[in-house]
Every structure is written in structure tokens, then in C-alpha cells.
Amino acid sequence: MIFRSGRTLRSILSHVKPQPDLLNHPGVIYHIPCLDCDHSYIGETGRTLRVRLSEHQRCCKNFETQKSAVAQHCLEEHHRIDWQGSAVIEKESIWHRRRINEAIHIKSFPNFNQDQGLNISPIWMSNITQVHIFIIIIVYLFILLFYFTYIYNIYI
Ligand SMILES: [Zn+2]
């Protein structure tokens, strides 16, 4: 799912009812919003959001800005973190899909991530769908078919 930029994750997710079970769901992409600006931290974890949140909170308490971009934002900008507003953006148990989707979310929304995630090709950011890819493959196969038919007619 790709959101249009210009809207913040908070505005999109604010109307979603809290789902406490998602806090304990392993394998998620999540965001941690800031109370004082419209930026969020966007992350992925194979563990649960509950565990990951407690790690970010511990880093804030212990001033460990190297370990957590959330701690860095809150300590360097003197902004307050909206821990209660933290939410799962999507569930994804497969690691490489999680990394790709995390990178798409990072590129789509204002964030204070230190690491911008996977360096994904702009093609993934466009609205290319599986249907488009299927059509491209079919067209390619037809071109190959015509090419080999042409070669066959010339030499045989
Ligand atoms: Zn902020």
C-alpha cells in the first residue's frame, strides 16, 4: 500500500481504532510520531512493537542518540515523542518485504529517520502494479515469438 505524500502518517492513522493486539504482533512496520512537529520515526521489526517501543524509550531515557533516531530527535530538537500515538502501519512477516515497504513509507512521509532504509528504485515508488508487469511480460514474449518466427522463415 502506497500513500500519497503531503499527508502525514498521523492524519492517516488517527481515524484508525487502536488495536492493542497489534502491539504484540511480531513482524510489523510501525511509526512513532512527534508531538511537536509533523515528523514520525518509521521502522520495521521482526519482533513486536511493544518490545521495540520499550527499546526506543530506554534510549531516550539513557541519552543513547546513536542507537535510536527517536532518542536523537527528542534530545537534539527538544521535542516530545507521542508514545501513545505509536502505531503499526502494516503487518509483514517476511523480512525483505518489510524492508522494501519500510523504505517506501520512509520516502512517502516526513520523518526523522537517520537511516533512509533500502535504496529502492524509483520504479517501486510509481503506481506500477502487477497487472502492468504482466502486460509488459506478455508483450515481451510476443516480440520474442515474432523474432524467432522471422529467423525461422529466413534460414529454414
Ligand atoms: Zn519533532
Boltz pocket constraint, residues with backbone or C-beta under 6 A from the ligand:
constraints:
  - pocket:
      binder: B
      contacts: [[A, 34], [A, 35], [A, 36], [A, 37], [A, 38], [A, 39], [A, 73], [A, 77], [A, 79], [A, 80]]
      max_distance: 6.0
